[in-house]
């Protein structure tokens, strides 16, 4: 059972629940983006960065600064497509689960 939000692994799964949440949110946004009929200039950027987010999540311990950079690029690329806003919000929430980046001394 999950005892502290975002920190412990789910019993039996072996995967960090934050990673699971990120992968789910990214997958949903990728599906909605793929099904969206309108073409827009930065669609390719959004698709590439969503693939990068998924790859980072698959690795298990994504770097927070890189997650945030990818999120900003995705938001900039699809921010004007209001139909995708709810799924973009889900990705933002999932990225925020990883907290603040650690500062190097």
SULDASUL-V237275 format. One record per backbone hydrogen bond with DSSP energy under -1.0 kcal/mol. CO is the residue of the C=O (numbers start at 1). NH is the residue of the N-H. If there is no record, write none. Layout:
co=CO nh=NH
co=CO nh=NH
//
This chain:
co=4 nh=7
co=4 nh=8
co=10 nh=13
co=10 nh=14
co=15 nh=10
co=16 nh=20
co=17 nh=21
co=18 nh=22
co=19 nh=23
co=20 nh=24
co=21 nh=25
co=22 nh=26
co=23 nh=27
co=24 nh=28
co=25 nh=29
co=26 nh=30
co=27 nh=31
co=28 nh=32
co=29 nh=33
co=30 nh=34
co=31 nh=35
co=40 nh=43
co=42 nh=46
co=43 nh=47
co=44 nh=48
co=45 nh=49
co=46 nh=50
co=47 nh=51
co=48 nh=52
co=49 nh=53
co=50 nh=54
co=51 nh=55
co=52 nh=56
co=53 nh=57
co=54 nh=58
co=55 nh=59
co=57 nh=60
co=63 nh=67
co=64 nh=68
co=65 nh=69
co=66 nh=70
co=67 nh=71
co=68 nh=72
co=69 nh=73
co=70 nh=74
co=71 nh=75
co=72 nh=76
co=73 nh=77
co=74 nh=78
co=75 nh=79
co=78 nh=81
co=80 nh=82
co=81 nh=84
co=82 nh=85
co=84 nh=88
co=85 nh=89
co=86 nh=90
co=87 nh=91
co=88 nh=92
co=89 nh=93
co=90 nh=94
co=91 nh=95
co=92 nh=96
co=95 nh=98
co=96 nh=99
//
